[in-house]
Every structure is written in C-alpha cells, then in structure tokens.
C-alpha cells in the first residue's frame, strides 16, 4: 500500500484500494481455512501420546489463532475501516457509476457503521488506506505467530 498511498491522487487511490479490498477474499479465506484445518488435523493426529501433549496444545492454539482472523475481520474491520473505505470510495467514484449494492455483508455492500461513515467524511482516502493497511497487518501478524507455533510443535514432536 505505501506506493499507492504516497503517489496516487484520491480518485485513483479509491479505485486501487477498492480493487485490492474486493480481491482479498479470493485468497484470504482459503489461506485461513487451510491453516486452521491442517492444524486441526495435526491436533487430532498428535493427541494421545504423552510425548506430544505440548505439541497437541500448541496445534490447538494455532487452530484458534488462525480461526480468530474471521471474527476479527467481520466483527471489527468490516463495520469500521473496511466499511469506511467502501463508503468513501463510493463517494469519490460516484460519477463513474460506482455504487454499493445496499447494506449487508459482502465486498460490494455497505457495511460501515454510522460512526465509520462520519469518520470517513472527515478524513481523506489516504488516511483510510493507511488505517486499513495498519489494521489489516494484524491478520498477517496473527498468521505469522500461528505459523511459528505450529512449526515449533512439529519440531518438538521430532
């Protein structure tokens, strides 16, 4: 996001941010599901052995960490910065025919809380994109931590 945020004028930034936001579910959901399900399988396969009880617990923690990305995204990000970004992009790109398809869940729907819309009215698209990048980065941090925990558990099992 830094090159986009630094150099793009508001209208271009709104287009690029909206495209990046709407593309993410294509690869994020499969990554979350594969990480959680593979560690759930490792949890199941490692249970029962006294030498692997720590590994089993670590795999279970990894499942929960991976799965936590879903409520973080839908309950925290979506009504706040994601919704604000979509709402602001719609306002900036209205003359190009960009319009959200009503309210409800989805990358093409208005999910912004009233507070998020008020915030989006006061700030520019650059601020929204910067906030989105910082907020979104926590999903990568959670994934990295989960990966390290899972790798450690695997090494411990020998």
N, C-alpha and C positions, 0 to 999 in steps of 0.2 A: 503493500500500500504506500510506502513512503514516496516513491517516484510519482505516483498518481496524485497524492495529496499535495506534494510540493509544486508540481508543474501544471496540473490540469486546471483550466478555468471551471467555475462552478457547474456549468451545464454538462461539460464533458465528464467531470468528476461524478456527477449524479448518474450519468449513463453507465460509466465504468463500474461504479460502486454497485448499482442495481444489478448489472450483469454478473458481477462476482458473487453477490449475495444470492441471486437466483440460481447460480450454477452449483453452489456448495452442497446442497442436499444430494446431488448426484454421486458425490464421492464421500461425503462425511458420514452419512448414515451407514453405508456398507463397512466403513472402517470401524465405526463404533460397534456395530453388530458382530463383525468378525473378531475384534479384540475381546469383547465380552464373552462371546460363545466359545472361542478357543480356550480362554482361561477358565470358563465354566467346565469344559471338558477336562482340562488339566486338574482342576479342583477335584472332580469326580475320580479321575484315574489315580490321583496321588493319595486319596484318603485310605485309611485302614492300616497303613504301615506306620509303626511308631517312629521310624527314622524320618518320615516325611510329614509329620504333623505340622511343623512350622511352614513347610512348603505349601501344604494344603491351605493353611490360613492365609498365606501370602497370595496364593492364586485367588482365593475368595475375595480378598481385599481388592485385588486387581479387577475382578468382575464388577464389584461395586463402584470402583473409581471410573472404569470405562462407562458403565451404565449411568453414572451421575451426570455425564455430559448432556444426556437427553433432557432431564428436567432443568438443568442449568440453562440450556438453550431455550426451551419452550416456555418456562415459567419466569425466567429472569431476563434473558436477552430479547426475546421476541416482543413483549409488550413495551420494552424500553428502547434500547438503541436500534435494534432491527426495525421495529415499527416506526421509530422516528426517522430512520434513514429512508424507508419506503415512502413514508408520508412526504418528507422533504423532496425526494426525487420526483414524486408525482407533481408536487407544486412547481418545481423548476422545469419539468418536462411536459407540463400540461399542453403547451402549444404544439407539441409534437405528437399528441394523441396518447401519451402515457397516462393511464388511469388504473387505479387499483379496482379489483372486482368485488367491491363491497367489503364487509368485515368478516372475520373468521380466520382460521388457520390456513397458511399457505404463503408461498413466496410472492404471490400476486394479489394478496388480500391485505386489507388494512388491519394490522394487529396492534397498532400503537395505542397506549393508554392516553387519556386526556392530558396527563402530566407530560408524557413524552412528546405529544404534539405541541404543547405550549413551549417546551424546551426547544424543539425543532424550529419553531417560529423565531426564537430569539438568537439562534446561532446559525452559522453558515454551514454549507455542506462539508467543508474541510474539517470543521470541528466534529461533526457527526462521524465522518470517515475515520478520523483519528481515535475517537472514543470507541468506535466499532472495532478497530484494529486492536486496541488495548484489551477490550472486553473479550474479544474473540481469542486472543492469545492465551487466556486461561484454559481454553479447551486443549491447546497444544501442551501446556504445562501439565495438565491432568493426564493426558495421553503419555507424555514422556515419563512421568512418575510411575504410572501403571506399567509401562514397558520395563523400566528398571526393576520394579518389584518382581515382575514375572520372570525376568532374566535371572535375578538373584535366587528366586525359588528354584528355578531349573538347575542352576549351578549347585545349589545346596543338595538337591536330590542326587547329584552325581551322575 
